[in-house]
Amino acid sequence: MSQNRPPKKKVVVTTQKKVDTPAPGRRRMADAGNRVQELEFGRKNYILMGVGAALIVIGLFLMAGGNMPDRQTWDPDIIYSTRRTLIAPIVILAGLAVEIVAIFKKG
């Protein structure tokens, strides 16, 4: 009598540990579990991101305001001042440019 048994599966056992090599130019940080975590941005990137965010906030503050002296008066010089129409947008665009540089700069 022949029995229909499934074939035995082969098991391969290795004694070497797999070495994880990070991409060149990336920073590594060791965790408590001896794992390696790659950092995408360096310290300079985060500083530039903070500077860019501060420039954007400063530009928004420059653009804010516009209270009239009283409710019956309309003064276009207050609403359409150089600070609101020229300086504030330039400061905001400069902050966005710094953010782009911070993202694309290698750490």
C-alpha positions as CSV (number, residue, x, y, z in Angstrom):
1,M,0.0,0.0,0.0
2,S,1.4,3.4,-0.9
3,Q,0.4,6.4,1.2
4,N,0.0,9.9,-0.4
5,R,2.2,12.0,1.8
6,P,3.1,15.6,1.0
7,P,6.8,16.1,0.2
8,K,8.9,17.5,3.0
9,K,9.8,21.2,2.9
10,K,13.4,22.1,3.0
11,V,14.5,24.6,5.7
12,V,17.6,26.7,5.3
13,V,19.3,27.9,8.5
14,T,21.9,30.6,8.4
15,T,24.1,31.9,11.2
16,Q,25.1,35.2,9.7
17,K,23.1,38.4,10.5
18,K,21.8,40.5,7.7
19,V,23.6,43.8,7.4
20,D,21.5,46.8,6.6
21,T,23.6,49.4,4.7
22,P,22.1,52.9,4.5
23,A,22.2,55.0,1.4
24,P,25.4,57.0,1.1
25,G,25.2,60.5,2.5
26,R,22.4,59.7,5.0
27,R,22.8,60.2,8.7
28,R,22.1,57.3,11.0
29,M,20.7,57.2,14.6
30,A,20.9,54.1,16.7
31,D,17.8,53.2,18.7
32,A,17.8,51.3,22.0
33,G,16.9,48.0,20.2
34,N,20.1,48.4,18.1
35,R,18.0,49.3,15.1
36,V,19.3,52.0,12.7
37,Q,17.0,54.8,11.7
38,E,17.9,57.2,8.9
39,L,17.3,60.9,9.3
40,E,16.1,62.7,6.2
41,F,17.0,66.2,7.3
42,G,20.0,67.5,9.2
43,R,20.2,70.3,11.8
44,K,20.7,73.0,9.2
45,N,17.6,71.9,7.3
46,Y,15.5,72.3,10.5
47,I,17.0,75.7,11.2
48,L,16.2,76.9,7.7
49,M,12.7,75.6,8.0
50,G,12.2,77.6,11.2
51,V,13.6,80.7,9.5
52,G,11.3,80.3,6.6
53,A,8.2,79.8,8.8
54,A,9.2,82.9,10.8
55,L,9.4,84.9,7.6
56,I,6.0,83.8,6.5
57,V,4.5,84.7,9.9
58,I,6.2,88.1,9.9
59,G,4.8,88.7,6.4
60,L,1.3,87.8,7.5
61,F,1.6,90.2,10.5
62,L,2.7,92.9,8.1
63,M,-0.3,92.4,6.0
64,A,-2.8,92.4,8.9
65,G,-4.5,95.5,10.2
66,G,-6.2,98.3,8.4
67,N,-8.4,99.9,11.0
68,M,-9.9,103.2,10.0
69,P,-9.9,106.1,12.4
70,D,-13.7,106.0,12.5
71,R,-16.5,104.0,10.8
72,Q,-17.6,106.9,8.6
73,T,-14.1,107.5,7.0
74,W,-12.6,105.5,4.1
75,D,-8.9,106.1,3.7
76,P,-7.4,104.1,0.8
77,D,-3.9,105.0,2.0
78,I,-4.4,102.8,5.0
79,I,-5.8,99.8,3.1
80,Y,-3.5,100.0,0.1
81,S,-0.3,101.0,1.8
82,T,3.1,100.0,0.5
83,R,3.6,97.8,3.6
84,R,0.5,95.7,2.8
85,T,0.7,95.6,-1.0
86,L,4.5,95.3,-1.6
87,I,6.6,94.5,1.5
88,A,4.4,91.8,3.1
89,P,4.0,89.7,-0.1
90,I,7.8,89.9,-0.7
91,V,8.5,88.8,2.8
92,I,6.0,85.9,2.5
93,L,7.6,84.8,-0.9
94,A,11.0,85.0,0.6
95,G,9.9,82.7,3.5
96,L,8.5,80.2,0.9
97,A,11.8,80.3,-1.0
98,V,13.7,79.6,2.2
99,E,11.4,76.6,2.9
100,I,12.0,75.2,-0.6
101,V,15.8,75.6,-0.1
102,A,15.5,73.9,3.3
103,I,13.7,70.9,1.9
104,F,16.0,70.3,-1.1
105,K,19.3,71.1,0.7
106,K,21.4,68.0,1.5
107,G,22.0,67.5,5.2
